[in-house]
């Protein structure tokens, strides 16, 4: 099926559609050939391309394609790379590539993003938290609460002081709190293919609990 021509309105429609991350990635990928043919000479065309490439970048991240996201940044016309949002994309890519968790959350939450891309920014933050939660839960038998807070984008300084609201966030996930040693014991997340709806629902509930702390 032929797609409507790429425009800011069409990009808004694509981003507003109730699509899965994979479907969104596919749609934006189908538009890349057209985007490559759009000149960067007029402000309107530049704005369109900046917003398109910003959205496409995040579509890579939320489908766990960090290597492909890196390749995308090398295909973006160089004259566009000085735009704020694309500069921010490159900073985020570097932080994600190096697994700098605190920096990732800082970039997502504090740097400016185009209005159209903001739902994707939040989507990636949720995805990154969920992915990190799985990694921490399967990699650690115990972890200091400040470190756990940093991994999940919570206030590590408050966690270090024993903030009960942060402790409650973890114990609500089924983690055990050892107050004498200041350690958390993650609840193991058992994953088995195929991914069940019940597991997906559980992870969604987990991230909703964490999001209450970060909002």
Buried (B, 14 or more C-beta within 10 A) or exposed (E): EEEEEBEEEBBBEBBEEEBEBEBBBEBBBBBBEEBEEBEBEEEEEBEBBBBBBBBBBBBBBBBEBEEBBBEBBEEBBEEBBEBEBBEBBBBBBBBBEEEEBEBBBBBBEEBEBBEBBEBBBBBBBBBBBBEBBBEBBEEBEEBBBBBBBBBBBBBBEBBBEEBEEBBEBBBEBBBEBEEEEEBBBBBEBEEEEEEEEEBEEEBEEBBEEBBEBBE
